Amino acid sequence: MNRHRAHFLLFLLSLIVACLLQLMPLPDLLLPFRPYWLGLILLYWALEEPERVGLGRAFLLGLVGDVLQGDLLGDQALRLAALAFIVLRFRSRLRFFPMWQQSLAVFALLLNDRVLSLMERAFTGAPMPPASFWYAPVAGMLAWPWVFLLLDDLRARLRVHEA
Amino acid sequence: MPLARSDTSPLFGAGATSTLRLVVYLAAGVALMVADYRGHYLARVRQYVAVAVEPVYRIAAMPADAARTVRLAVADRQALTQENQRLREALLLTQARLNRLSAVAEQNTRLKELLEVQHSLGLGVQLAKLIDIVLDPYRQRITLDAGARQGVVVGQAVLDAYGVMGQISEVLPTTSTAILITDTAHAVPVVIERTGLRTIAYGSGSSDRLDVPNIPVSADVKAGDKLLTSGLGGSFPAGFPVGEIVSVAADPSGMFAVAVARPAAALERSGDVLLLRPLADPVGPPALKPQQGPPAPPPEELAPATAATTPAAASPAAARPPVPAPAAPRPGDTGTAAPAAAAPVAAPRPAAPATTAAPEQRR
């Protein structure tokens, strides 16, 4: 029970940190390189502990992100639901990729996420985003190993601590 | 326990990743987006949760704030010195500009005073704005935004840049009505500039026409002659342009010539008009000015009071033989009896130290 609770706390904490990172002000130069933290964290949990992340939770998390970011309600909810769906579908394969392949897969997923976002923008009549719109998935790919290692390490520590 | 719920939840069974679920969620997302795009619900939701969300932004901004603080703390001395120098120069420049501004302001007040003087010299004018116009065949009036509070009185001439427009016919506290020279009920005494012939121009009811009906047949009047105010009747000062003769024809009876003139003033176009202040009566001495400062030397019983107000007033009072008499008894009674002959000169002097103290303090 205690163990579950600690893990749940870690899960919650990681999501909160992701929200904060998503909102953190950055210099204009770095702004396009901000990885999609919410997506990355959700990806990790969907890969490692799929029983925590369903489509519903992904959708809810997206709603929270929408409220925080204030773009368009339902935008991130839809994207995260789609992301979670793909990851959960191919989870068994993705999990056993070596790190570099996993990173590439993450890149593809984030790129897909961007494409979805672009489609939404097109429907709302927003103009074509600049080239910097596409930097974020690259940054996300580069950030993925560190996110993965950090969270894996934290989880391992929790497990050891309890054992 | 959230976990207990999720462990048994069918959400994580085999169907958790079914395409149907995805479709449902995607549809929900699209529906939300469309609703929000149409109705802007998100803005409203954000209004409600702003209280809860605001600290999140604070926390999110913390690293950036910290970074800024650190950068400021370790900012290098040279940069600070440079910045200081730059700010100093900017301050100097601003100060110089400010000084110039105050000089300009001073000049402005001086010029304004000059203007005031010009007003007091006679032919003063007052600017007023048109706020309403009535132009129909029977009533040609304009309403101005100056009234009794601004010193407007009935009968003041109304001019524009080109000539006479009319005169004030009615004054309300903050507005006034002027009758135009083209009103059928209005007539202006005019003189023809070229020949000096005196006649009267009547309004015609149409804002581009004045009638000059009774000109002697023998008179020398041609189209193109200028009409000026003659100054007769006292309503208008002499010499302002009224109009220009357009045509001259014979009266049906053949006794007179009838001329038609075009008003010189832009009756249909003017937005700002000038109100001529009534001229001072040119006959007799100027009106007495209201008295300010010390009153003029009054009769005897007021003399001590006069001496008390200013020391300057005391000297003419002393020169007059009867004046010291009431003033003398007081110092005379208190001290030794002064010689009667010395009283006229001496009396004001003992009074002076006691009474001038107050004015001197005031200075």
Interface residues (C-beta under 8 A of the other chain):
Chain A: M1 H4 R5 F8 C19 L20 L21 Q22 L23 M24 P25 L26 P50 E51 R52 G54 L55 G56 A58 F59 G62 L63 D66 V67 L68 G70 D71 L72 L73 G74 D75 A77 L78 R79 A81 A82 F85 L88 R89 E120 F123 T124
Chain B: M1 P2 L3 S6 D7 S9 L11 F12 A16 T17 R21 L22 Y25 L26 A28 G29 V30 A31 L32 M33 A35 D36 Y37 Y41 L42 A43 V45 R46 V49 V53 V56 Y57 I59 A60 A61 P63 A64
